[in-house]
Amino acid sequence: MSVSPNEYLPFKAGEDGVPEFVPVGEGYRYHMTSNAHDEGGFPATNNHAVAKALLERLHNKIMNHLDEVIFTEEFETDDAEIIIFAYGCSARSARSAVRLARKEGIKAGLLKAKTLWPFPSEAVRRLAEKAKAIVVPEMNMGQMVGEVERAVRKLPVDVLPLNRYDGLMISPEQILAKIKEVM
């Protein structure tokens, strides 16, 4: 399909809020920026109603498909009393910490987040309902612990941060020591 430089085909969202995928260069003009854009792909920063509608559509598209965009992995969570919520490089140490804890008779489990937004609140809540505590090891000053606290705010479960930001990895032994603080 050929489109002259002065005309364009509008992107129309389907009933599910998702426009049909069209490969770059096939029938549509593309203007790629981080700005909100109208259905023709042009910036809509001067048209606040169009920008708002676009952002609401994108937000709803994500929120209506959470089960398709939130990815987690669980390890030893079936009977876990202590949950470790970890992501990124801390998750490997957390898995080892679970193994160490299990060898000592501590029922620990790991919830590894593979996506951080949307946050896996339902998975955190589900595991927190049967846990004493959630340990959150992070290689930073604690950006995710707040999200975990928000997810479990009405549940009787302790949330324990474990932060390291000195260039060294959090070790499994450090996570195990934090787990033992709850016991």
Secondary structure, DSSP 4 states (H G I P E B T S, - for coil): ----TT--PPP-B-TTS-BPP--TTSSS-----SS-B-TTS-B-TT-HHHHHHHHHHHHHHHHTTHHHH--EEEES-TT-SEEEEEETTHHHHHHHHHHHHHHTT--EEEEEES--SS--HHHHHHHHTT-SEEEEEESSSSTTHHHHHHHTTTSS-EEEEEE--SSSPPPHHHHHHHHHHH-
